Amino acid sequence: MKKTTLLLCFLFVFSLLVSGCNTSSTSETALQKQVQVDKNYLFALRTANNFLIAWLNRDASKGSELLTDHVKKSVSPEDLTMFFSGLSNPHHQGFEIIGHENAGENAVTFHVWLYEYYSGDTPEPEKRPEPYTIEVSKVDENTWLVNNLPK
């Protein structure tokens, strides 16, 4: 009786492990299928990363260099500076880029989250809000610029 119970337990645990492994490989395949990595995607991603690093470091000068003329003309210099520098509290704390959509051959839209932290505050955990988007547009063969602010 003990041997039968042990054998059944072993088979049950083994089947759970095997089915769990199959599920993870399926989701990995789905994730890999979504992103076509080519030269344009890499240049657009680099621009989005550098732009968000400028936001994180509160570097309005560097961030402004990565904006199209369209954005610079549509946003006042004060609002642009405020976007990058923010307030003294909360602080720009981090960002995530998760996912993208090709918006034509010369544009990529990235889904981003911008995180801020209030000094002296211990917030309760909460669900992440909907992402912002950043559209990055091709200017020339090796230059991509941000075509909108994510707020």
C-alpha positions in Angstrom: 0.0 0.0 0.0 2.8 2.4 0.9 4.6 1.7 -2.3 1.5 2.3 -4.4 0.9 5.6 -2.6 4.5 6.7 -3.1 4.4 5.7 -6.8 1.1 7.7 -7.3 2.6 10.7 -5.6 5.7 10.5 -7.7 3.7 10.2 -10.9 1.5 13.2 -9.9 4.5 15.4 -9.1 6.3 14.4 -12.2 3.3 15.2 -14.4 3.0 18.6 -12.8 6.7 19.3 -13.5 6.5 18.2 -17.1 3.4 20.3 -17.8 4.9 23.3 -16.2 8.0 23.0 -18.4 5.8 22.9 -21.5 3.9 26.0 -20.5 7.1 28.1 -20.0 8.6 27.1 -23.3 5.3 28.0 -25.1 5.3 31.5 -23.6 9.0 32.0 -24.5 8.2 31.2 -28.1 5.3 33.7 -28.1 7.6 36.4 -26.7 10.3 35.7 -29.2 7.9 35.8 -32.1 6.6 39.3 -31.3 9.9 41.3 -31.8 11.7 41.5 -35.1 15.1 42.9 -34.3 16.7 44.8 -37.1 18.8 47.9 -37.6 15.9 50.3 -37.4 14.5 48.7 -34.2 17.9 48.8 -32.5 18.4 52.5 -33.4 14.9 53.4 -32.2 15.4 51.4 -29.0 18.7 53.1 -28.3 17.0 56.6 -28.8 14.1 55.6 -26.5 16.6 54.4 -23.8 18.8 57.5 -24.1 15.8 59.8 -23.9 14.5 58.0 -20.8 17.9 58.0 -19.2 18.0 61.8 -19.7 14.6 62.0 -18.0 15.8 59.8 -15.1 18.9 62.0 -14.7 16.9 65.2 -15.1 19.1 66.2 -18.0 16.9 68.5 -20.1 19.7 69.5 -22.4 20.5 65.9 -23.4 16.8 64.9 -23.6 16.0 67.9 -25.8 18.7 66.8 -28.3 16.7 63.6 -28.8 13.4 65.3 -29.7 12.1 66.1 -33.1 11.5 69.7 -34.1 7.7 68.9 -34.0 7.9 68.3 -30.3 10.1 71.2 -29.6 7.7 73.5 -31.3 4.6 72.1 -29.7 5.8 72.2 -26.1 6.8 75.4 -24.3 10.4 75.6 -23.1 9.2 75.8 -19.5 7.0 72.6 -19.9 9.9 70.8 -21.6 12.3 71.7 -18.7 9.6 70.7 -16.2 9.2 67.3 -17.9 12.9 66.5 -17.4 13.6 68.3 -14.1 10.3 67.5 -12.4 9.8 68.6 -8.8 12.2 68.2 -5.9 9.9 65.6 -4.5 8.9 63.1 -6.1 12.1 62.1 -7.7 12.4 60.3 -11.1 13.2 56.8 -9.9 13.1 54.5 -12.9 11.5 53.5 -16.2 10.6 50.4 -18.1 10.2 49.8 -21.8 8.0 46.8 -22.4 6.8 46.1 -25.9 6.5 48.1 -29.0 4.5 48.4 -32.2 5.9 49.3 -35.6 4.2 52.5 -36.7 5.3 52.2 -40.3 8.7 51.6 -41.8 10.2 54.8 -40.2 8.6 54.8 -36.7 8.4 52.6 -33.7 6.0 53.2 -30.7 7.3 51.9 -27.4 5.2 51.2 -24.3 6.9 52.8 -21.3 6.3 53.3 -17.6 7.9 56.2 -15.7 8.3 55.7 -11.9 8.7 58.4 -9.3 9.5 58.1 -5.6 8.5 60.4 -2.8 11.2 60.8 -0.3 10.1 59.9 3.2 7.0 58.0 1.9 6.4 54.3 2.2 3.6 53.7 -0.3 1.5 50.6 -0.3 2.1 48.3 -3.2 -0.3 49.0 -6.1 -0.9 47.7 -9.6 1.1 49.3 -12.4 -1.0 51.8 -14.4 -1.5 51.7 -18.1 1.7 52.5 -20.0 2.6 55.8 -21.7 3.8 55.6 -25.3 6.8 57.1 -26.9 7.0 57.3 -30.7 10.5 57.3 -32.1 10.8 58.4 -35.8 13.6 57.9 -38.3 15.2 61.2 -39.4 18.0 59.7 -41.5 19.8 56.4 -42.0 21.3 56.3 -38.5 19.3 59.0 -36.6 16.1 58.4 -34.7 14.3 61.0 -32.6 11.5 61.0 -30.1 8.3 62.5 -31.6 6.2 62.9 -28.4 6.5 63.3 -24.7 5.2 60.3 -22.7 3.0 62.5 -20.4 
